[in-house]
Amino acid sequence: MKNNSNPKKNNIAAAISSIGVIVFFAAVLVIPSSRELFKELSAKRPYIMGFFKFGLLATCGEIFALRIKSKTWTFPIYTHWRALIWGLIGIAITFMMKIYSIGVAGMMENGMLPSLSAADSFLNRLLRAFFTAAVMNLTFGPTFMAFHKCTDTYLELCAAKEDEPDLASTVSAVNWNGFVSFTLFKTIPLFWIPAHTITFLLPAEYQVIMAAALSIALGIMLSLKKN
């Protein structure tokens, strides 16, 4: 949705909703009974949970980033569409994280990737997590980032123009030089691969929510950098 006609109410709603979502997820993970339910649902309904984890947390990340840049609480344009897009990305990431985790583990067992002699040692698990993070971010990562860049640009063009933009105008409006030079060549090796290495060391039921939380962290860091 676009910003509410009442700026004060819009600011209050943005602050309460974003902080409330963070507090909610923190409480779920802290309280033992809700944490067990969270783990059970993540195992039995991974795609639904992936949709809600990313749809809620990543959208909150955009609100926090706007708070830092504009010095006020506000919703991004077309918030509901952004949440839907993030949710669909969450489903894709839930699927791909499992694909890459199983694939890399199998390749290490078959000798197609190096591994240490002690398969259950921490160093071997760290090596497996690093390979998984590196392969995922160097293959699937650029594709999903480019897709999200295009959807962001499309929504921005919709807000700026009366006519709905087409695919050609959306793609041409993307700053591809900045996308390649910064997003691909800097954030992937310096942030995403190290951060996802830690993510893949976690139990499987926590990996997707960690990946969603990382989008909040990156958005805040980029906003601080711009400021």
C-alpha positions as CSV (number, residue, x, y, z in Angstrom):
1,M,0.0,0.0,0.0
2,K,1.0,3.6,-0.5
3,N,1.6,5.8,2.5
4,N,-1.6,6.5,4.5
5,S,-3.2,9.9,4.0
6,N,-2.7,10.6,7.7
7,P,1.2,10.8,8.1
8,K,1.1,10.6,11.9
9,K,-1.1,7.5,11.9
10,N,1.1,6.0,9.1
11,N,4.2,6.6,11.2
12,I,2.8,5.0,14.3
13,A,1.5,2.0,12.3
14,A,4.8,1.5,10.7
15,A,6.7,1.6,14.0
16,I,4.3,-0.7,15.8
17,S,4.0,-3.2,13.0
18,S,7.7,-3.6,12.4
19,I,8.8,-3.6,16.0
20,G,5.8,-5.9,16.8
21,V,6.9,-8.5,14.2
22,I,10.4,-8.6,15.6
23,V,9.2,-8.9,19.2
24,F,6.8,-11.6,18.1
25,F,9.4,-13.8,16.5
26,A,11.8,-13.2,19.4
27,A,9.2,-14.3,21.9
28,V,8.3,-17.4,19.8
29,L,12.0,-18.5,19.8
30,V,12.5,-17.7,23.5
31,I,9.5,-19.4,25.0
32,P,10.1,-23.2,25.0
33,S,6.6,-24.3,24.1
34,S,6.3,-21.9,21.2
35,R,9.8,-22.7,20.0
36,E,9.0,-26.4,19.8
37,L,5.8,-25.5,17.8
38,F,7.9,-23.3,15.6
39,K,10.4,-26.1,14.9
40,E,7.6,-28.6,14.2
41,L,5.8,-26.3,11.8
42,S,9.1,-25.4,10.1
43,A,9.8,-29.1,9.5
44,K,6.2,-30.1,8.5
45,R,5.2,-26.9,6.5
46,P,8.5,-25.5,5.3
47,Y,7.1,-23.5,2.4
48,I,4.3,-21.9,4.3
49,M,6.7,-21.0,7.1
50,G,9.2,-19.7,4.6
51,F,6.6,-17.5,3.0
52,F,5.6,-15.9,6.4
53,K,9.2,-15.6,7.7
54,F,10.4,-13.7,4.7
55,G,7.2,-11.9,4.0
56,L,7.1,-10.4,7.5
57,L,10.8,-10.1,8.5
58,A,12.2,-8.9,5.1
59,T,9.4,-6.3,4.8
60,C,10.2,-5.1,8.3
61,G,13.8,-4.8,7.1
62,E,12.6,-2.4,4.4
63,I,10.7,-0.3,7.0
64,F,13.8,-0.1,9.3
65,A,15.9,0.9,6.3
66,L,13.4,3.7,5.5
67,R,13.5,4.8,9.1
68,I,17.3,5.2,9.0
69,K,17.2,7.0,5.6
70,S,14.2,9.3,6.1
71,K,14.6,9.8,9.9
72,T,10.9,8.8,10.3
73,W,8.8,5.7,10.5
74,T,7.0,5.0,7.2
75,F,5.8,2.2,5.1
76,P,7.5,1.6,1.7
77,I,5.3,2.1,-1.4
78,Y,3.0,-0.8,-2.1
79,T,3.9,-2.5,1.1
80,H,1.4,-5.4,0.6
81,W,3.0,-6.2,-2.8
82,R,6.5,-6.1,-1.4
83,A,5.5,-8.5,1.4
84,L,3.9,-10.8,-1.2
85,I,7.1,-10.7,-3.3
86,W,9.3,-11.4,-0.2
87,G,7.0,-14.2,0.7
88,L,7.4,-15.9,-2.7
89,I,11.2,-15.3,-2.5
90,G,11.0,-17.0,0.9
91,I,9.4,-20.1,-0.7
92,A,12.2,-20.2,-3.3
93,I,14.9,-19.7,-0.8
94,T,13.5,-22.5,1.5
95,F,13.6,-24.8,-1.5
96,M,17.0,-23.8,-2.7
97,M,18.6,-24.0,0.7
98,K,17.6,-27.6,1.0
99,I,18.8,-28.4,-2.5
100,Y,22.2,-26.9,-2.0
101,S,22.6,-28.4,1.5
102,I,21.9,-31.9,0.3
103,G,23.8,-31.4,-2.9
104,V,27.0,-30.1,-1.3
105,A,26.9,-32.8,1.4
106,G,26.6,-35.5,-1.2
107,M,29.4,-34.1,-3.3
108,M,31.7,-34.0,-0.2
109,E,30.8,-37.7,0.6
110,N,31.5,-38.7,-3.0
111,G,34.9,-36.9,-3.1
112,M,33.7,-34.3,-5.6
113,L,34.4,-31.6,-3.0
114,P,37.2,-31.7,-0.4
115,S,36.3,-32.9,3.1
116,L,38.1,-33.7,6.3
117,S,38.6,-37.2,7.6
118,A,36.4,-36.7,10.6
119,A,33.0,-36.2,9.0
120,D,31.3,-35.0,12.2
121,S,34.0,-32.6,13.3
122,F,33.3,-28.9,13.6
123,L,35.8,-28.1,11.0
124,N,34.2,-30.4,8.5
125,R,30.8,-29.0,9.2
126,L,32.2,-25.5,8.8
127,L,33.8,-26.5,5.5
128,R,30.4,-27.9,4.4
129,A,28.6,-24.8,5.5
130,F,31.1,-22.6,3.6
131,F,30.8,-24.6,0.4
132,T,27.0,-24.5,0.6
133,A,26.9,-20.8,1.1
134,A,29.4,-20.1,-1.6
135,V,27.8,-22.3,-4.3
136,M,24.3,-21.0,-3.5
137,N,25.3,-17.3,-3.5
138,L,27.4,-17.6,-6.7
139,T,24.6,-19.4,-8.6
140,F,21.1,-18.9,-7.3
141,G,22.0,-15.6,-5.4
142,P,22.5,-13.4,-8.5
143,T,19.3,-14.7,-10.1
144,F,17.1,-14.0,-7.1
145,M,18.8,-10.6,-6.5
146,A,18.2,-9.5,-10.1
147,F,14.6,-10.6,-9.9
148,H,14.1,-8.6,-6.7
149,K,15.8,-5.6,-8.2
150,C,13.4,-5.7,-11.1
151,T,10.3,-6.0,-8.9
152,D,11.5,-3.1,-6.7
153,T,12.1,-1.0,-9.8
154,Y,8.7,-1.9,-11.2
155,L,6.9,-0.8,-8.0
156,E,8.9,2.4,-8.0
157,L,7.9,3.2,-11.6
158,C,4.3,2.4,-10.9
159,A,4.4,4.9,-8.0
160,A,6.1,7.6,-10.2
161,K,3.9,7.2,-13.4
162,E,0.3,7.0,-14.2
163,D,0.8,4.4,-16.9
164,E,1.8,0.9,-15.8
165,P,5.4,0.2,-16.9
166,D,6.2,-2.7,-19.2
167,L,9.0,-5.2,-19.0
168,A,11.3,-3.3,-21.3
169,S,11.0,0.0,-19.4
170,T,11.4,-1.8,-16.0
171,V,14.6,-3.7,-17.1
172,S,16.1,-0.6,-18.7
173,A,15.4,1.5,-15.5
174,V,17.5,-0.8,-13.3
175,N,21.0,0.4,-12.5
176,W,22.8,-2.7,-13.7
177,N,26.2,-1.2,-13.3
178,G,25.6,-0.6,-9.6
179,F,24.0,-4.0,-9.3
180,V,27.0,-5.8,-10.7
181,S,29.7,-3.7,-9.1
182,F,28.2,-3.5,-5.7
183,T,25.5,-6.1,-5.1
184,L,27.3,-9.0,-6.9
185,F,31.0,-8.1,-6.5
186,K,30.9,-6.7,-2.9
187,T,27.9,-7.9,-0.9
188,I,28.1,-11.5,-2.1
189,P,31.8,-12.2,-1.1
190,L,31.9,-9.8,1.8
191,F,28.5,-10.3,3.5
192,W,26.3,-13.1,2.1
193,I,28.8,-15.9,1.9
194,P,30.2,-15.4,5.4
195,A,26.7,-14.8,6.8
196,H,25.2,-17.8,5.1
197,T,28.2,-19.9,6.3
198,I,27.0,-19.2,9.8
199,T,23.4,-19.8,8.7
200,F,24.2,-23.3,7.4
201,L,25.9,-24.2,10.7
202,L,22.5,-23.8,12.5
203,P,19.8,-26.6,12.8
204,A,17.8,-26.8,9.6
205,E,14.6,-25.4,11.2
206,Y,16.3,-22.1,12.0
207,Q,18.2,-21.6,8.7
208,V,15.3,-19.9,6.8
209,I,14.5,-17.5,9.6
210,M,18.2,-16.7,9.9
211,A,18.3,-15.9,6.2
212,A,15.3,-13.7,6.5
213,A,16.9,-11.9,9.5
214,L,20.0,-11.3,7.5
215,S,18.0,-9.3,5.0
216,I,17.1,-6.9,7.9
217,A,20.7,-6.6,8.9
218,L,21.9,-5.9,5.3
219,G,19.2,-3.3,4.8
220,I,20.1,-1.5,8.0
221,M,23.8,-1.6,7.1
222,L,23.3,-0.2,3.6
223,S,21.1,2.6,5.0
224,L,23.8,3.6,7.5
225,K,26.3,3.5,4.7
226,K,24.2,5.8,2.5
227,N,23.7,8.2,5.4
